[in-house]
């Protein structure tokens, strides 16, 4: 989320990114904010940011072991 919000990133953000990779693999190669259609890049980034912010880890890892939610 720090990178999405254009803040400086740290090692913790690398671990968060790994968690999102787990979600990507668990969901068969897609995440809710992938493939957003918008006319401008800034608009697409804002929609993706809002989706990331509003998507709970429970929804993201639906059907996965609880350890993934705990990791995030």
Backbone as XML, in Angstrom:
<?xml version="1.0"?>
<chain id="A" units="angstrom">
  <residue number="1" name="UNK">
    <atom name="N" x="0.815" y="-1.194" z="0.000"/>
    <atom name="CA" x="0.000" y="0.000" z="0.000"/>
    <atom name="C" x="0.863" y="1.264" z="0.000"/>
  </residue>
  <residue number="2" name="UNK">
    <atom name="N" x="2.035" y="1.216" z="0.625"/>
    <atom name="CA" x="2.878" y="2.410" z="0.619"/>
    <atom name="C" x="3.267" y="2.802" z="-0.804"/>
  </residue>
  <residue number="3" name="UNK">
    <atom name="N" x="3.639" y="1.837" z="-1.617"/>
    <atom name="CA" x="4.005" y="2.141" z="-3.009"/>
    <atom name="C" x="2.795" y="2.674" z="-3.768"/>
  </residue>
  <residue number="4" name="UNK">
    <atom name="N" x="1.633" y="2.085" z="-3.528"/>
    <atom name="CA" x="0.409" y="2.536" z="-4.187"/>
    <atom name="C" x="0.076" y="3.971" z="-3.809"/>
  </residue>
  <residue number="5" name="UNK">
    <atom name="N" x="0.341" y="4.314" z="-2.548"/>
    <atom name="CA" x="0.068" y="5.670" z="-2.060"/>
    <atom name="C" x="1.247" y="6.611" z="-2.274"/>
  </residue>
  <residue number="6" name="UNK">
    <atom name="N" x="2.251" y="6.128" z="-3.011"/>
    <atom name="CA" x="3.432" y="6.911" z="-3.386"/>
    <atom name="C" x="4.246" y="7.369" z="-2.184"/>
  </residue>
  <residue number="7" name="UNK">
    <atom name="N" x="4.331" y="6.509" z="-1.143"/>
    <atom name="CA" x="5.206" y="6.743" z="-0.010"/>
    <atom name="C" x="6.493" y="5.956" z="-0.233"/>
  </residue>
  <residue number="8" name="UNK">
    <atom name="N" x="7.524" y="6.322" z="0.495"/>
    <atom name="CA" x="8.775" y="5.580" z="0.420"/>
    <atom name="C" x="8.542" y="4.161" z="0.934"/>
  </residue>
  <residue number="9" name="UNK">
    <atom name="N" x="9.139" y="3.190" z="0.260"/>
    <atom name="CA" x="8.926" y="1.795" z="0.634"/>
    <atom name="C" x="10.081" y="1.282" z="1.496"/>
  </residue>
  <residue number="10" name="UNK">
    <atom name="N" x="9.825" y="0.166" z="2.189"/>
    <atom name="CA" x="10.815" y="-0.441" z="3.066"/>
    <atom name="C" x="10.763" y="-1.959" z="2.901"/>
  </residue>
  <residue number="11" name="UNK">
    <atom name="N" x="11.538" y="-2.668" z="3.710"/>
    <atom name="CA" x="11.534" y="-4.135" z="3.654"/>
    <atom name="C" x="10.153" y="-4.696" z="3.963"/>
  </residue>
  <residue number="12" name="UNK">
    <atom name="N" x="9.452" y="-4.036" z="4.856"/>
    <atom name="CA" x="8.102" y="-4.488" z="5.198"/>
    <atom name="C" x="7.210" y="-4.505" z="3.954"/>
  </residue>
  <residue number="13" name="UNK">
    <atom name="N" x="7.404" y="-3.541" z="3.079"/>
    <atom name="CA" x="6.610" y="-3.488" z="1.850"/>
    <atom name="C" x="6.958" y="-4.648" z="0.918"/>
  </residue>
  <residue number="14" name="UNK">
    <atom name="N" x="8.214" y="-5.098" z="0.960"/>
    <atom name="CA" x="8.587" y="-6.283" z="0.184"/>
    <atom name="C" x="7.822" y="-7.498" z="0.682"/>
  </residue>
  <residue number="15" name="UNK">
    <atom name="N" x="7.683" y="-7.620" z="1.998"/>
    <atom name="CA" x="6.932" y="-8.743" z="2.579"/>
    <atom name="C" x="5.451" y="-8.638" z="2.238"/>
  </residue>
  <residue number="16" name="UNK">
    <atom name="N" x="4.923" y="-7.423" z="2.227"/>
    <atom name="CA" x="3.526" y="-7.229" z="1.837"/>
    <atom name="C" x="3.341" y="-7.611" z="0.369"/>
  </residue>
  <residue number="17" name="UNK">
    <atom name="N" x="4.292" y="-7.226" z="-0.466"/>
    <atom name="CA" x="4.237" y="-7.588" z="-1.878"/>
    <atom name="C" x="4.253" y="-9.097" z="-2.079"/>
  </residue>
  <residue number="18" name="UNK">
    <atom name="N" x="5.039" y="-9.794" z="-1.265"/>
    <atom name="CA" x="5.065" y="-11.254" z="-1.320"/>
    <atom name="C" x="3.693" y="-11.820" z="-0.947"/>
  </residue>
  <residue number="19" name="UNK">
    <atom name="N" x="3.044" y="-11.210" z="0.043"/>
    <atom name="CA" x="1.699" y="-11.636" z="0.421"/>
    <atom name="C" x="0.713" y="-11.473" z="-0.722"/>
  </residue>
  <residue number="20" name="UNK">
    <atom name="N" x="0.828" y="-10.364" z="-1.447"/>
    <atom name="CA" x="-0.050" y="-10.169" z="-2.599"/>
    <atom name="C" x="0.269" y="-11.167" z="-3.716"/>
  </residue>
  <residue number="21" name="UNK">
    <atom name="N" x="1.535" y="-11.585" z="-3.813"/>
    <atom name="CA" x="1.895" y="-12.622" z="-4.784"/>
    <atom name="C" x="1.233" y="-13.940" z="-4.390"/>
  </residue>
  <residue number="22" name="UNK">
    <atom name="N" x="1.209" y="-14.249" z="-3.085"/>
    <atom name="CA" x="0.497" y="-15.438" z="-2.618"/>
    <atom name="C" x="-0.975" y="-15.365" z="-3.025"/>
  </residue>
  <residue number="23" name="UNK">
    <atom name="N" x="-1.579" y="-14.194" z="-2.836"/>
    <atom name="CA" x="-2.992" y="-14.011" z="-3.198"/>
    <atom name="C" x="-3.172" y="-14.202" z="-4.702"/>
  </residue>
  <residue number="24" name="UNK">
    <atom name="N" x="-2.285" y="-13.633" z="-5.484"/>
    <atom name="CA" x="-2.333" y="-13.751" z="-6.940"/>
    <atom name="C" x="-2.307" y="-15.223" z="-7.361"/>
  </residue>
  <residue number="25" name="UNK">
    <atom name="N" x="-1.396" y="-15.984" z="-6.769"/>
    <atom name="CA" x="-1.291" y="-17.396" z="-7.106"/>
    <atom name="C" x="-2.512" y="-18.174" z="-6.620"/>
  </residue>
  <residue number="26" name="UNK">
    <atom name="N" x="-2.973" y="-17.870" z="-5.417"/>
    <atom name="CA" x="-4.153" y="-18.556" z="-4.866"/>
    <atom name="C" x="-5.387" y="-18.305" z="-5.725"/>
  </residue>
  <residue number="27" name="UNK">
    <atom name="N" x="-5.514" y="-17.110" z="-6.266"/>
    <atom name="CA" x="-6.694" y="-16.737" z="-7.041"/>
    <atom name="C" x="-6.561" y="-17.103" z="-8.517"/>
  </residue>
  <residue number="28" name="UNK">
    <atom name="N" x="-5.568" y="-17.870" z="-8.865"/>
    <atom name="CA" x="-5.436" y="-18.332" z="-10.246"/>
    <atom name="C" x="-4.883" y="-17.296" z="-11.200"/>
  </residue>
  <residue number="29" name="UNK">
    <atom name="N" x="-4.101" y="-16.359" z="-10.695"/>
    <atom name="CA" x="-3.448" y="-15.394" z="-11.570"/>
    <atom name="C" x="-4.190" y="-14.095" z="-11.785"/>
  </residue>
  <residue number="30" name="UNK">
    <atom name="N" x="-5.014" y="-13.700" z="-10.822"/>
    <atom name="CA" x="-5.679" y="-12.406" z="-10.953"/>
    <atom name="C" x="-5.941" y="-11.814" z="-9.567"/>
  </residue>
  <residue number="31" name="UNK">
    <atom name="N" x="-6.017" y="-10.516" z="-9.542"/>
    <atom name="CA" x="-6.367" y="-9.773" z="-8.331"/>
    <atom name="C" x="-7.473" y="-8.787" z="-8.709"/>
  </residue>
  <residue number="32" name="UNK">
    <atom name="N" x="-8.285" y="-8.369" z="-7.756"/>
    <atom name="CA" x="-9.429" y="-7.504" z="-8.083"/>
    <atom name="C" x="-9.056" y="-6.222" z="-8.823"/>
  </residue>
  <residue number="33" name="UNK">
    <atom name="N" x="-7.863" y="-5.709" z="-8.616"/>
    <atom name="CA" x="-7.470" y="-4.442" z="-9.235"/>
    <atom name="C" x="-6.686" y="-4.618" z="-10.522"/>
  </residue>
  <residue number="34" name="UNK">
    <atom name="N" x="-6.623" y="-5.820" z="-11.037"/>
    <atom name="CA" x="-5.942" y="-6.052" z="-12.316"/>
    <atom name="C" x="-6.934" y="-5.882" z="-13.466"/>
  </residue>
  <residue number="35" name="UNK">
    <atom name="N" x="-6.460" y="-5.333" z="-14.564"/>
    <atom name="CA" x="-7.277" y="-5.198" z="-15.761"/>
    <atom name="C" x="-8.277" y="-4.054" z="-15.716"/>
  </residue>
  <residue number="36" name="UNK">
    <atom name="N" x="-8.013" y="-3.061" z="-14.900"/>
    <atom name="CA" x="-8.913" y="-1.907" z="-14.790"/>
    <atom name="C" x="-8.851" y="-1.099" z="-16.090"/>
  </residue>
  <residue number="37" name="UNK">
    <atom name="N" x="-10.022" y="-0.758" z="-16.607"/>
    <atom name="CA" x="-10.105" y="0.051" z="-17.821"/>
    <atom name="C" x="-10.387" y="1.505" z="-17.427"/>
  </residue>
  <residue number="38" name="UNK">
    <atom name="N" x="-9.509" y="2.396" z="-17.851"/>
    <atom name="CA" x="-9.697" y="3.827" z="-17.609"/>
    <atom name="C" x="-8.972" y="4.583" z="-18.719"/>
  </residue>
  <residue number="39" name="UNK">
    <atom name="N" x="-9.445" y="5.768" z="-18.996"/>
    <atom name="CA" x="-8.859" y="6.552" z="-20.083"/>
    <atom name="C" x="-7.477" y="7.084" z="-19.728"/>
  </residue>
  <residue number="40" name="UNK">
    <atom name="N" x="-7.277" y="7.451" z="-18.466"/>
    <atom name="CA" x="-6.004" y="8.030" z="-18.053"/>
    <atom name="C" x="-5.323" y="7.144" z="-17.021"/>
  </residue>
  <residue number="41" name="UNK">
    <atom name="N" x="-3.992" y="7.132" z="-17.068"/>
    <atom name="CA" x="-3.209" y="6.325" z="-16.143"/>
    <atom name="C" x="-3.477" y="6.726" z="-14.695"/>
  </residue>
  <residue number="42" name="UNK">
    <atom name="N" x="-3.576" y="8.011" z="-14.438"/>
    <atom name="CA" x="-3.821" y="8.488" z="-13.074"/>
    <atom name="C" x="-5.170" y="7.992" z="-12.552"/>
  </residue>
  <residue number="43" name="UNK">
    <atom name="N" x="-6.162" y="7.962" z="-13.414"/>
    <atom name="CA" x="-7.486" y="7.468" z="-13.026"/>
    <atom name="C" x="-7.427" y="5.967" z="-12.710"/>
  </residue>
  <residue number="44" name="UNK">
    <atom name="N" x="-6.708" y="5.231" z="-13.533"/>
    <atom name="CA" x="-6.551" y="3.789" z="-13.319"/>
    <atom name="C" x="-5.835" y="3.521" z="-11.994"/>
  </residue>
  <residue number="45" name="UNK">
    <atom name="N" x="-4.782" y="4.296" z="-11.699"/>
    <atom name="CA" x="-4.049" y="4.141" z="-10.445"/>
    <atom name="C" x="-4.941" y="4.441" z="-9.243"/>
  </residue>
  <residue number="46" name="UNK">
    <atom name="N" x="-5.776" y="5.449" z="-9.361"/>
    <atom name="CA" x="-6.663" y="5.818" z="-8.248"/>
    <atom name="C" x="-7.712" y="4.729" z="-8.003"/>
  </residue>
  <residue number="47" name="UNK">
    <atom name="N" x="-8.257" y="4.178" z="-9.059"/>
    <atom name="CA" x="-9.240" y="3.090" z="-8.908"/>
    <atom name="C" x="-8.574" y="1.875" z="-8.277"/>
  </residue>
  <residue number="48" name="UNK">
    <atom name="N" x="-7.362" y="1.538" z="-8.726"/>
    <atom name="CA" x="-6.631" y="0.400" z="-8.165"/>
    <atom name="C" x="-6.319" y="0.640" z="-6.688"/>
  </residue>
  <residue number="49" name="UNK">
    <atom name="N" x="-5.909" y="1.846" z="-6.342"/>
    <atom name="CA" x="-5.610" y="2.180" z="-4.948"/>
    <atom name="C" x="-6.832" y="1.983" z="-4.076"/>
  </residue>
  <residue number="50" name="UNK">
    <atom name="N" x="-7.976" y="2.459" z="-4.541"/>
    <atom name="CA" x="-9.214" y="2.335" z="-3.766"/>
    <atom name="C" x="-9.620" y="0.862" z="-3.619"/>
  </residue>
  <residue number="51" name="UNK">
    <atom name="N" x="-9.485" y="0.088" z="-4.692"/>
    <atom name="CA" x="-9.812" y="-1.338" z="-4.619"/>
    <atom name="C" x="-8.901" y="-2.072" z="-3.633"/>
  </residue>
  <residue number="52" name="UNK">
    <atom name="N" x="-7.590" y="-1.775" z="-3.675"/>
    <atom name="CA" x="-6.667" y="-2.402" z="-2.732"/>
    <atom name="C" x="-7.033" y="-2.050" z="-1.300"/>
  </residue>
  <residue number="53" name="UNK">
    <atom name="N" x="-7.379" y="-0.804" z="-1.100"/>
    <atom name="CA" x="-7.729" y="-0.327" z="0.237"/>
    <atom name="C" x="-9.025" y="-0.963" z="0.730"/>
  </residue>
  <residue number="54" name="UNK">
    <atom name="N" x="-9.981" y="-1.161" z="-0.143"/>
    <atom name="CA" x="-11.310" y="-1.642" z="0.245"/>
    <atom name="C" x="-11.441" y="-3.171" z="0.255"/>
  </residue>
  <residue number="55" name="UNK">
    <atom name="N" x="-10.492" y="-3.880" z="-0.334"/>
    <atom name="CA" x="-10.569" y="-5.343" z="-0.383"/>
    <atom name="C" x="-9.983" y="-5.917" z="0.895"/>
  </residue>
  <residue number="56" name="UNK">
    <atom name="N" x="-10.792" y="-6.640" z="1.643"/>
    <atom name="CA" x="-10.301" y="-7.235" z="2.891"/>
    <atom name="C" x="-9.448" y="-8.457" z="2.577"/>
  </residue>
  <residue number="57" name="UNK">
    <atom name="N" x="-8.571" y="-8.790" z="3.509"/>
    <atom name="CA" x="-7.743" y="-9.973" z="3.332"/>
    <atom name="C" x="-8.607" y="-11.234" z="3.356"/>
  </residue>
  <residue number="58" name="UNK">
    <atom name="N" x="-9.707" y="-11.200" z="4.094"/>
    <atom name="CA" x="-10.633" y="-12.339" z="4.101"/>
    <atom name="C" x="-11.174" y="-12.597" z="2.693"/>
  </residue>
  <residue number="59" name="UNK">
    <atom name="N" x="-11.533" y="-11.529" z="1.985"/>
    <atom name="CA" x="-12.029" y="-11.681" z="0.617"/>
    <atom name="C" x="-10.910" y="-12.099" z="-0.338"/>
  </residue>
  <residue number="60" name="UNK">
    <atom name="N" x="-9.747" y="-11.522" z="-0.135"/>
    <atom name="CA" x="-8.619" y="-11.788" z="-1.016"/>
    <atom name="C" x="-8.173" y="-13.248" z="-0.937"/>
  </residue>
  <residue number="61" name="UNK">
    <atom name="N" x="-8.217" y="-13.808" z="0.269"/>
    <atom name="CA" x="-7.760" y="-15.177" z="0.484"/>
    <atom name="C" x="-8.909" y="-16.130" z="0.773"/>
  </residue>
  <residue number="62" name="UNK">
    <atom name="N" x="-10.077" y="-15.860" z="0.220"/>
    <atom name="CA" x="-11.233" y="-16.727" z="0.431"/>
    <atom name="C" x="-10.901" y="-18.154" z="-0.010"/>
  </residue>
  <residue number="63" name="UNK">
    <atom name="N" x="-11.120" y="-19.094" z="0.902"/>
    <atom name="CA" x="-10.855" y="-20.499" z="0.598"/>
    <atom name="C" x="-9.429" y="-20.941" z="0.853"/>
  </residue>
  <residue number="64" name="UNK">
    <atom name="N" x="-8.560" y="-20.028" z="1.228"/>
    <atom name="CA" x="-7.154" y="-20.360" z="1.518"/>
    <atom name="C" x="-6.997" y="-20.616" z="3.012"/>
  </residue>
  <residue number="65" name="UNK">
    <atom name="N" x="-5.933" y="-21.283" z="3.410"/>
    <atom name="CA" x="-5.693" y="-21.482" z="4.840"/>
    <atom name="C" x="-5.545" y="-20.132" z="5.567"/>
  </residue>
  <residue number="66" name="UNK">
    <atom name="N" x="-5.939" y="-20.122" z="6.831"/>
    <atom name="CA" x="-5.903" y="-18.888" z="7.628"/>
    <atom name="C" x="-4.505" y="-18.301" z="7.780"/>
  </residue>
  <residue number="67" name="UNK">
    <atom name="N" x="-3.474" y="-19.114" z="7.578"/>
    <atom name="CA" x="-2.107" y="-18.610" z="7.751"/>
    <atom name="C" x="-1.798" y="-17.472" z="6.773"/>
  </residue>
  <residue number="68" name="UNK">
    <atom name="N" x="-2.454" y="-17.453" z="5.618"/>
    <atom name="CA" x="-2.219" y="-16.365" z="4.657"/>
    <atom name="C" x="-2.778" y="-15.047" z="5.174"/>
  </residue>
  <residue number="69" name="UNK">
    <atom name="N" x="-3.947" y="-15.091" z="5.781"/>
    <atom name="CA" x="-4.540" y="-13.876" z="6.347"/>
    <atom name="C" x="-3.689" y="-13.401" z="7.515"/>
  </residue>
  <residue number="70" name="UNK">
    <atom name="N" x="-3.236" y="-14.335" z="8.324"/>
    <atom name="CA" x="-2.385" y="-13.997" z="9.476"/>
    <atom name="C" x="-1.086" y="-13.356" z="8.979"/>
  </residue>
  <residue number="71" name="UNK">
    <atom name="N" x="-0.520" y="-13.884" z="7.895"/>
    <atom name="CA" x="0.704" y="-13.330" z="7.318"/>
    <atom name="C" x="0.512" y="-11.872" z="6.932"/>
  </residue>
  <residue number="72" name="UNK">
    <atom name="N" x="-0.608" y="-11.586" z="6.298"/>
    <atom name="CA" x="-0.852" y="-10.219" z="5.832"/>
    <atom name="C" x="-1.111" y="-9.286" z="6.998"/>
  </residue>
</chain>
